[in-house]
Amino acid sequence: MMDTKFTENITCPFCGHEDTDSWESNDWSGTVQNCESCDEEFNLTVEIDVSYTTSKA
């Protein structure tokens, strides 16, 4: 199995195919995906990290 944690694109854990249009995807976390390359099914979990920066006005 490939390490597909915290990747910049949706990556198939079977063949390593990367969906370079991941931001365009309407699929949300917890959904089953089909790889465009090998047609295997895999689970998708979306990780969102929000941070804030402040400064004196």
Secondary structure, DSSP 8 states (H G I E B T S, - for coil): ----TT-SSEE-TTT--EETTGGG----TTEEEE-TTT--EEEE-------------
